[in-house]
């Protein structure tokens, strides 16, 4: 079995055959959602997150293998590749270990050691560094005095020999490995204010900060990195010099021919060569780990945000608040179609506010608006207060919700928005987006670059390609978990479906516009550029509610239609029963018969049959409907209304390393610090996700700094 497959199987705790099957599917171009949903028999029902972890690790190990080959080829071309060195490179588990082994053979710029070698001092260095009886270096150096080569005195020869030994020690892979471990155990990450009398900034916690490298938190690393870039902080990695010197000496000095001389060279190797590069390496390692943690956290927050239950089947009004440019208004029907737009000025005075309420009242009555979505940006507070007055004037019957407008302005000014709403001003487009976010968060948010959605920390500091890759994976998983309607889905939503690209998504929409609504899944094969392979990948995730076949409106893959019909027959049902919703006993009967037994009858594996039963039982239902609905409000509170000990219901808006931010209906989200969670956890994500409804109690309100401290521990 391939060594990479063996490594992956060991790391993931899965059978080698299962891992091999997944790797083969990935190499054949299968997407993660497709593999997760429709190839369970081949991989033992791994979920999409584990499969993505496998895919990421596969890429790393393949890159590692490629680098090993490059390094060995380079050393071999120099005629210096030994069997021992080749074996050491082959057994290296990380890229850092490979680079350590390659370091002595790398093409170097001209160094002090290089110059010393040009002066013919390498034999003197070898004499000192050899194992054996003691030598008199001062006497030996006299033989290397050569003014023509720039060696004017014995001291020059000794200095050159020391430089050569220092570089040899610095290039030693074992020395670096030992020091790397020492740094991870004993070094401190230190940050100080760059100015002697610093101003009160967001970085004040880091003006005199010291934390062991092994215990520093990701958000702390990202904070000091940003503070350093902004010239507010000075950051370093510090390790006791004598401790490091002892570690290096212990490894290289004993039994050398000139131990005192080598000891001095070893100290110089650490101070001049190893320490600066080790500090850079540790800083890079901490940053990489912090980035990966932040990306993981972002992905973790994005998933529940995208999967928020939609507020379907309701006419919705979107309000994009603003001061100078007014409040932009858009009314959309239950399908998201724009019915009306307006601009009002509730913040420009008492008369304008009254006019605004009259205008919006008329629009609400005219179109039968039931819900109002208010963007949480500038003037949101004032707009919310106006909305409450509006609801009171109407006598109720309308509710509102504050909606995150993160990314709405990015979307409204995008080429996509211009194509979707060429007739609307940029500002009005964002009001439409806000209304639609309440109706169907997933369908709307897929139009926005995931980085702009705003549920994470330091997203703009992340390696953008890696962040984009991770977040796109989350969006893809969510879209495919929900499924999309072939006859209503936008190109933005369709291109996130497994197997489809931006081009095939546009072709699909164009085909339906020219030929009318799809009536079967098989029709998808008529879409230009959507071939059999793409159909295999996407068909199970695309729904055709208008089809005569009920299976076309489920997550059952067309390749399993035969198995589904046999399963129904074996349990005493038909497709007509599915259509009529008369299969409540299907699961019980299938379990009674046994999936393993049914698999022989139906020609499909037990996991596939279990999924078919699940899909047929919830035929036509949105999986998001099973989640708790969002909190809709009819009244408003202000931060000054909050009192310590007050109990409130709120919605989790963001989960970060040190706590969670909760929307409690006062415009400013409150922070529940990790220490204030109901029980002790390593990370808040163990308890809470974005969108969760939580009971909180007010601890403290700082109106000046706009900070609300909350707890989930009942006072």
C-alpha angles and dihedrals in degrees: 000000000000110000091230090055089049091050092049092047091051094046095046096039092234133130114273091233091055092050091046090053092052093048090050091051092048091049089051090057100258115153124235095245090051093048091046095049107031108026101051094131090061097053107026096255099298110180124239094259093054090046091053089049088052092049092049092048091046089055091049094049092047090050088048091052092049091050091050089054092049092049095047091048091051093049091044090053087056089053091239104107110120127186089247093052092045091053091048091052091047092052095047109120099198140038089243091060091049091050091049090055091046095047097089091052099044120115102257133200113244107292134180088261091051091053091048090053090051087055090057096250098129094096090054090051090047090051091055095042096047122106111246147069119349119275131203102240095187090057094041091052092062090072091061099055106124117157091192089062092043096258099128099166143009089263090061091052092048092048091052092048089049091051091052093049091046090055092046089053092045091052094049108116094207092052092051092046091052093047092046089057091045091053092049090051103038112015124103130218105225130189129179135178112272091219125059091229105030124193122244102270136154086269095062091112088062099049089099105014129154126170133162110258090233093055104035114122123237094240089053091054092049091046095053091043091055092044089052092050089051090051092240096111137040111213131194143160110233130197124172104265096218091050090054093045091052091050092052094043091050090057102044112019109062117103095001118145091242105028098170091048092048090046090057091046090049091054090049090048090056098042098043106028115013103039097055093046092043091052090051091047094049091047090050092047092050091047093048091049092046091048092050090047092049092046090050090049092048091051090047091054095042095056098063091039091057091042095053110136111263120237093228135184096026133114104241135197119211120205120195102191124217141153112215098024094040131232114308115219131199129174117202130186123236090276093052095256113148112247102171144354135198144162118226133178110219093158098052097083144306094286093049091048091054090048089050092053090049092049094048092044090056092048092048093051093044096052101028095243113192103173135037122204114202121196114233097225133097114345091008091130094054092044091051091053090049089050092054090052088048093052090049091051090051090051094240128289091122129082133187140210132196107237125198107248093193107145094008093113090045089053095043091056094044129108088243093058091047090054092046097044109020090156095057133081116246091252094052091052090062090053089054090049091051092051092048092048089066092046097047116354094186097052091049101039094053087071091064128076102258090230090064095054092086108222104128141041132270091359091154090057094055126102094270098213092052092044092049091049093051095045094045087055090055092049090048092050093049095047092049093045090057098036125217134249110243091212101048107025118114122234087251091059096040095053088061091059115107111269097012126109131198088264097049090044090056090045090053093052091045091050093052091047091052099038104029129245121340112255099185138024090237089067088071087076088067091062109106113258092008099118132177094277093052090044091053090053099043108030097084092053097049119081126207105193091177093060121113087223110079089206090068088068096053138071090255108122116236089238087064099046091103091050090048092053092047090049091052092048092049089053094046099257139110138206088262089060089053090051091049092047092239100133102094089130095051097097094047093048093047091050090047091053090044124238093240090056092044091050090066090052097043101039095235134100123264094251090052092050091049089053091048091054090049093049095046092048093055095035111170094002125127111236088217091065089073090065123087110274121246119266111260116196136205099182136045138226131197127218088246088060090063119101129186110268094024112145117225142171115231144167122242108241102175137009117205137167096272102038147311133286114224128197106223096172100264098104093246113082115231124228123233103196115219088250089059096056118114093258138011114276137166091230132013090233088073088071109023143035134191109279096028115137109229139182112233138174126217114247103172140346121208104187093180094057092031092235126145118190116203138180135204091203109097108242 
